[in-house]
Amino acid sequence: MTPDEKHMLEEMAELAKENNKILRSMQRAIWWGRFFGFLKWTVIIGLTLGSFYYIQPYLAAILKIYGNLGGSVPNTNDLEQALRALGSDKIQVLLKNISP
């Protein structure tokens, strides 16, 4: 083996060690990125479910009130029939009394 060949072989061994070090560093960075990505989504989903669990009684009460309110408000057909029963002349009198 000539001195040039020996020098080239040592240089290639040194480059291989440096490449190995860089590749291990990249693998470690990828692993930590995946770990923190998983942790981030776990926290997001956990907070979403936890907040829903915490707010659920309030939502149930609001939905119950909304359901009760829907039954007490007349629908448009009933309102239309009531206005027709009043007659157009009575509606105009009511509107004149309301306007300033």
C-alpha positions as CSV (number, residue, x, y, z in Angstrom):
1,M,0.0,0.0,0.0
2,T,1.5,3.3,-1.0
3,P,1.5,6.3,1.3
4,D,-1.1,8.1,-1.0
5,E,-3.5,5.1,-0.7
6,K,-3.0,4.9,3.0
7,H,-3.7,8.6,3.4
8,M,-6.8,8.3,1.2
9,L,-8.0,5.3,3.2
10,E,-7.5,7.2,6.5
11,E,-9.3,10.2,5.1
12,M,-12.3,8.0,4.0
13,A,-12.4,6.4,7.4
14,E,-12.5,9.9,9.0
15,L,-15.3,11.0,6.6
16,A,-17.3,7.8,7.3
17,K,-17.0,8.5,11.1
18,E,-18.1,12.1,10.6
19,N,-21.0,11.0,8.4
20,N,-22.1,8.4,11.0
21,K,-22.1,11.1,13.6
22,I,-24.2,13.4,11.5
23,L,-26.6,10.6,10.6
24,R,-27.1,9.7,14.3
25,S,-27.7,13.3,15.1
26,M,-30.4,13.5,12.4
27,Q,-32.0,10.3,13.6
28,R,-32.1,11.6,17.1
29,A,-33.6,14.9,15.9
30,I,-36.3,12.9,14.0
31,W,-37.1,10.8,17.1
32,W,-37.5,13.8,19.3
33,G,-39.6,15.6,16.7
34,R,-41.9,12.6,16.6
35,F,-42.0,12.3,20.3
36,F,-43.0,16.0,20.8
37,G,-45.4,15.8,17.9
38,F,-47.2,12.9,19.6
39,L,-47.1,14.7,22.9
40,K,-48.5,17.9,21.4
41,W,-51.5,16.0,19.8
42,T,-52.0,14.1,23.1
43,V,-52.3,17.4,25.0
44,I,-54.6,19.0,22.3
45,I,-57.0,16.0,22.3
46,G,-56.8,15.7,26.1
47,L,-57.6,19.4,26.6
48,T,-60.5,19.1,24.1
49,L,-62.1,16.1,25.8
50,G,-61.4,17.6,29.3
51,S,-63.0,20.9,28.4
52,F,-66.0,19.2,26.9
53,Y,-66.4,17.1,30.1
54,Y,-66.1,20.3,32.2
55,I,-68.5,22.3,30.0
56,Q,-71.0,19.5,29.2
57,P,-73.4,20.2,32.2
58,Y,-73.7,23.9,31.1
59,L,-74.3,22.8,27.5
60,A,-77.0,20.4,28.6
61,A,-78.7,23.2,30.5
62,I,-78.5,25.5,27.6
63,L,-79.9,22.9,25.2
64,K,-82.7,22.2,27.6
65,I,-83.6,25.9,27.8
66,Y,-83.5,26.1,24.0
67,G,-85.8,23.1,23.7
68,N,-88.3,24.6,26.1
69,L,-88.1,27.9,24.3
70,G,-88.9,26.3,20.9
71,G,-92.2,25.0,22.2
72,S,-93.4,28.3,23.6
73,V,-92.7,30.4,20.4
74,P,-95.5,30.1,17.8
75,N,-94.4,29.0,14.4
76,T,-94.9,31.2,11.3
77,N,-98.1,29.4,10.2
78,D,-99.9,30.3,13.5
79,L,-98.6,33.9,13.3
80,E,-99.9,34.2,9.7
81,Q,-103.3,32.8,10.6
82,A,-103.5,35.2,13.6
83,L,-102.7,38.2,11.4
84,R,-105.3,37.2,8.8
85,A,-107.9,36.9,11.6
86,L,-107.2,40.4,12.7
87,G,-107.8,41.9,9.2
88,S,-105.8,44.4,7.4
89,D,-107.6,47.5,8.7
90,K,-107.0,46.5,12.3
91,I,-103.3,45.9,11.6
92,Q,-103.0,49.4,10.1
93,V,-104.6,50.9,13.2
94,L,-102.2,49.0,15.4
95,L,-99.3,50.2,13.3
96,K,-100.4,53.8,13.5
97,N,-100.6,53.6,17.3
98,I,-97.1,52.2,17.5
99,S,-95.4,54.7,15.2
100,P,-94.2,57.9,16.9
